[in-house]
Amino acid sequence: MIVVGAGLAGLIAARELVLQGHEVQIVESADRAGGGIERRELAGIPLDVGASWFDPRDGEVASLLARVTDAPTIVAASPVRWWIEAGSSALPLPHLTIEGVPAAPLSQECVEIVGRGAAWRGMLDAVLPGPYGANAATLGGLVRARMGDGIVERLMVPVVRATRGVHPDALPIAAATGLRHALLQQNSLGRAVTHLALDRAPNEHLATLDGGMSTLVDALLAELDRFGVPVRLGCAVDPVAEAEDGRGHASDTGLRIDGTWVDGNVVVAAPLDSSGIDGESTVGTIVFDERVVPAEHRGAGVLGRGDADGRLRRATELSALWSLGPPAAGRVVLRVEVVGRHDLAQLVAEVARCWGLPLDESSVLDAHVGVRPDWSARPFETPGDAVDVGPYRGVVAQIGAHRSGTGVHLVVAHTLSTMRQLSSATAEGERAGEQA
């Protein structure tokens, strides 16, 4: 069995396949393993410059950690407050919200963000029958029906795009766990949000690992090494129409690895083409001296609208959410994401615009900037969905952030679900063969 891609999904898949009894090798086009998880030292501070956190609530990451590490340490985020982009400034996110859905649309915090007209429209939710809108397929559809477009576009869009990587109109309603059930119980979306939010700790959806997310990659690599699984770096993986090689029909596409055709049993854990890409995002990890970011601007970070090239999607203050140790004393560490391909100057300019601060590149002590594809144009798969083999001959499954959505917890859950389905399909095939 060949696994294409040595990112988190590929490493997990390889481990599961070995435990199912397969002989496995991993091929990776880059010169390192880990994919979107990478750790570097900036201004003397060890930092994740790729994926930095995960949602611990489904327990899948914790379960995986317990299987591959001796003493996994999950570090919860501090209960600091988020801000949200509103016009040319940032305002505090209303206290009681779920996926940006407010408990009280007419609260002063909400009115300042969405405007009084949109807030009054949101209050219509209180007099609508409980089932109204409950059959909507997406969370955006539900909230539009009950609270109106203004709540969705001005409050939900920054929150959902930042935390889920998609527009609210593309987010399945099931993603807001328990919300539809609470709506039918409370007969009001606002009251449902209050009922659920009061039982949830601030930032409970954010956690990281002691030593950084790369500790998970290191643990998986160590276990694969113990299993004798080779990880080949710097490989050329090419999807090619077989008509070019004279081996099949033009519609039948196969894979070549370092120029050699692969005939079957391939798990693809990396994007092989540009389908589903909706542009690019620039992500930077930036270190400032705390004196240039006054205390009144501090918090979990700013959720931006991300509605135009160069605009802010999210600025997350890592140094407020987690203790980064003595090297980070007197420093503010931000993870900043903007739409499109840009340089450090644009990232800093967006932070300065939203916070109203006189920041420029000279304010930066150190930084790492990278560009990644935006996969929000494609519908993401969820654990339990049928395994997608795609158009490539010999491929038995496709996994990775481009299939599951960006987020360590999403990648882990989707990969483990897919591997369980493969195991079940293999067992069923073996039983059918024995009966025949």
Residue pairs with C-beta under 8 A, 6 or more apart in sequence:
1 17
1 22
1 23
1 24
1 25
1 265
1 266
1 267
2 24
2 25
2 26
2 27
2 257
2 262
2 265
2 266
2 267
3 10
3 13
3 14
3 17
3 24
3 25
3 26
3 27
3 266
3 267
3 269
4 10
4 26
4 27
4 28
4 237
4 255
4 257
4 266
4 267
4 268
4 269
4 270
4 272
5 26
5 27
5 28
5 35
5 268
5 269
5 270
5 400
6 26
6 27
6 28
6 30
6 33
6 34
6 35
6 231
6 233
6 269
7 33
7 34
7 35
7 36
7 37
7 269
7 270
7 400
7 401
8 34
8 35
8 36
8 37
8 51
8 216
8 217
8 220
8 408
8 411
8 412
8 415
9 35
9 269
9 399
9 400
9 401
9 404
9 411
9 414
9 415
10 26
10 28
10 35
10 267
10 269
10 270
10 399
10 400
11 26
11 33
11 217
11 220
11 221
11 224
12 64
12 220
12 411
12 412
12 415
12 416
12 419
13 267
13 269
13 397
13 399
13 415
13 418
13 419
14 24
14 26
14 224
14 229
15 68
15 220
15 223
15 224
15 227
16 415
16 416
16 419
16 423
17 24
17 267
17 419
17 422
18 24
18 224
18 227
18 229
20 419
20 422
20 423
20 426
24 227
24 229
25 229
25 230
25 231
25 232
26 33
26 224
26 229
26 230
26 231
26 232
27 232
27 235
27 237
27 257
28 231
28 232
28 233
28 234
28 235
28 270
29 234
29 235
29 236
29 237
29 270
30 233
30 234
31 233
31 234
32 38
32 233
33 217
33 221
33 231
33 233
34 50
34 214
34 217
35 50
35 270
35 400
35 401
36 50
36 51
36 372
36 401
36 406
37 48
37 50
37 51
37 213
37 214
37 216
37 217
37 408
38 48
38 49
38 50
38 214
39 46
39 47
39 48
39 49
39 50
39 212
39 213
39 214
40 46
40 47
40 49
40 368
41 47
42 49
42 285
42 287
42 333
42 365
42 366
42 367
42 368
43 287
43 327
43 331
43 365
43 366
44 327
45 287
45 324
45 325
45 327
45 328
45 331
45 333
46 212
46 325
46 327
47 212
47 285
47 318
47 324
47 333
47 368
48 208
48 212
48 213
48 214
48 285
49 285
49 368
49 370
50 213
50 370
51 213
51 407
51 408
52 208
52 212
52 213
52 316
52 318
52 335
53 77
53 206
53 207
53 208
53 213
53 321
53 408
54 61
54 206
54 207
54 208
54 213
54 407
54 408
54 409
54 412
55 205
55 206
55 207
55 407
55 409
56 62
56 74
56 76
56 204
56 205
56 207
56 409
57 177
57 204
57 205
58 409
58 413
60 409
60 412
60 413
60 416
61 74
61 216
61 408
61 409
61 412
62 72
62 74
64 216
64 412
64 416
65 72
65 74
65 209
65 216
65 219
66 72
68 216
68 219
68 220
68 223
69 215
69 216
69 219
72 209
73 209
73 210
73 211
74 207
74 208
74 209
74 210
75 207
75 208
75 209
75 210
75 322
76 203
76 204
76 206
76 207
77 203
77 204
77 206
77 207
77 208
77 300
77 321
77 322
78 203
78 300
78 320
78 321
78 322
79 201
79 202
79 203
80 202
80 203
80 298
80 299
80 300
80 317
80 320
80 321
81 92
81 93
81 202
81 299
81 300
82 92
82 93
82 299
82 300
82 301
82 302
82 303
83 90
83 91
83 92
83 93
83 299
83 300
83 301
83 302
83 303
83 354
84 90
84 91
84 92
84 93
84 113
84 155
84 158
84 159
84 302
84 303
85 158
85 302
85 303
85 304
85 305
85 312
85 354
86 112
86 113
86 154
88 353
88 356
89 354
89 355
89 356
90 297
90 302
90 354
90 355
90 356
91 109
91 112
91 113
92 109
92 299
93 109
93 159
93 303
94 102
94 103
94 104
94 107
94 109
94 110
94 113
94 155
95 109
96 102
96 103
96 104
96 193
96 194
96 197
96 198
97 103
97 155
97 159
97 193
97 197
98 176
98 179
98 193
98 196
98 197
98 200
99 139
99 156
99 159
99 160
99 163
99 164
99 168
99 171
99 175
99 176
99 179
100 155
100 156
100 157
100 158
100 159
100 160
100 168
101 139
101 143
101 147
101 151
101 155
101 156
101 176
101 179
101 189
101 193
102 110
102 122
102 147
102 151
102 155
102 190
102 193
103 190
103 191
103 193
103 194
103 197
104 110
104 190
104 194
105 114
105 118
105 119
105 120
105 121
105 122
105 123
105 125
105 147
105 151
105 190
106 119
106 120
106 122
106 123
110 119
110 122
110 155
111 119
113 154
113 155
114 122
114 150
114 151
114 154
114 155
115 150
115 154
117 150
118 148
118 149
118 150
118 151
118 154
119 150
121 147
121 148
121 150
121 151
122 147
122 148
122 150
122 151
122 190
124 146
124 147
124 148
125 146
125 147
125 188
125 189
125 190
126 188
126 190
126 191
128 146
128 188
129 187
130 183
130 184
130 185
130 186
130 187
130 188
131 184
132 145
132 146
133 141
133 142
133 144
133 145
133 146
133 189
134 142
134 180
134 183
134 184
136 142
136 144
136 145
136 173
137 172
137 173
138 168
138 169
138 170
138 171
138 172
138 173
139 156
139 160
139 168
139 171
139 172
139 173
139 175
139 176
139 179
140 152
140 156
140 160
140 167
140 168
140 169
140 170
140 171
141 169
141 173
142 173
142 179
142 180
142 183
142 189
143 151
143 152
143 156
143 168
143 189
144 152
146 189
147 189
147 190
152 168
152 169
156 168
157 167
157 168
157 305
157 307
158 303
158 304
158 305
158 306
159 303
160 166
160 167
160 168
160 171
161 167
161 303
161 305
161 306
161 313
161 376
162 303
162 304
162 306
162 313
162 314
163 205
164 171
164 175
164 405
164 407
165 374
165 375
165 376
165 405
165 406
165 407
166 376
166 380
166 405
167 376
170 376
170 379
172 382
173 179
173 180
174 180
178 196
179 189
179 192
179 193
179 196
182 192
182 193
182 195
182 196
183 189
183 192
185 192
185 195
186 192
186 195
203 300
203 321
206 321
208 322
209 215
209 216
213 408
216 408
221 231
224 231
235 257
235 258
236 256
236 257
236 258
236 259
237 255
237 256
237 257
237 270
237 272
238 255
238 256
238 257
239 253
239 254
239 255
239 272
239 273
239 392
240 253
240 254
240 255
240 256
241 250
241 251
241 252
241 253
242 248
242 249
242 250
242 252
242 253
242 254
242 393
243 249
243 250
243 252
245 254
245 261
247 254
247 261
248 254
248 393
252 393
253 391
253 392
253 393
254 261
254 262
254 392
254 393
254 394
255 261
255 262
255 266
255 268
255 272
255 392
255 393
255 394
255 395
256 262
262 394
263 393
263 394
264 393
264 394
264 396
265 394
265 396
266 392
266 394
266 395
266 396
267 395
267 396
267 397
267 398
267 399
267 422
268 390
268 392
268 395
268 397
268 398
268 399
268 400
269 398
269 399
269 400
269 415
270 400
270 402
271 277
271 373
271 400
271 402
272 392
274 373
275 378
276 375
276 377
276 378
276 402
277 373
277 374
277 375
277 377
278 374
278 375
278 376
278 377
278 378
279 339
279 340
279 373
279 374
280 340
280 341
280 371
280 372
280 373
280 374
281 313
281 337
281 338
281 339
281 340
281 371
281 372
281 373
281 374
282 337
282 338
282 340
282 341
282 342
282 343
282 346
282 347
282 369
282 370
282 371
283 335
283 336
283 337
283 369
283 370
283 371
283 372
284 334
284 335
284 336
284 337
284 344
284 347
284 367
284 368
284 369
284 370
285 318
285 333
285 334
285 335
285 336
285 367
285 368
286 333
286 334
286 335
286 336
286 344
286 347
286 348
286 351
286 364
286 366
286 367
287 331
287 332
287 333
287 364
287 365
287 366
287 367
288 331
288 332
288 333
288 334
288 359
288 363
288 364
288 365
289 330
289 331
289 332
289 363
289 365
290 330
290 331
290 332
292 332
292 357
292 359
292 363
293 332
293 355
293 357
293 359
294 357
297 355
297 357
298 317
298 320
298 332
299 317
299 320
300 316
300 317
300 320
300 321
301 314
301 315
301 316
301 317
301 320
301 321
301 334
301 335
302 312
302 314
302 315
302 351
302 354
302 355
303 314
304 311
304 312
304 313
304 314
304 315
304 338
304 350
304 354
305 311
305 312
306 312
306 313
306 314
306 337
306 338
306 339
307 339
308 339
309 339
309 340
310 338
310 339
310 340
310 342
310 346
310 350
311 338
311 339
311 350
312 336
312 337
312 338
312 350
312 351
312 353
312 354
313 337
313 338
313 339
314 335
314 336
314 337
315 334
315 335
315 336
315 337
315 350
315 351
315 354
316 334
316 335
316 336
317 332
317 333
317 334
318 324
318 333
318 334
318 335
319 328
319 331
319 332
319 333
324 331
324 333
331 365
334 351
336 347
336 348
336 350
336 351
338 346
338 347
338 350
339 374
341 371
343 369
344 361
344 364
344 367
344 369
345 360
345 361
347 367
347 369
348 359
348 360
348 361
348 363
348 364
349 359
349 360
351 357
351 359
352 358
352 359
352 360
373 402
375 401
375 402
375 405
375 406
378 402
380 403
380 404
380 405
380 410
381 388
381 403
381 404
381 414
382 404
382 414
383 413
383 414
383 416
383 417
384 417
385 417
386 421
387 396
387 397
387 418
387 421
387 422
387 425
388 397
388 398
388 403
389 395
389 396
389 397
389 398
390 398
396 422
397 418
397 419
397 421
397 422
399 411
399 414
399 415
399 418
400 411
400 415
401 407
401 410
401 411
403 414
404 410
404 411
404 413
404 414
404 415
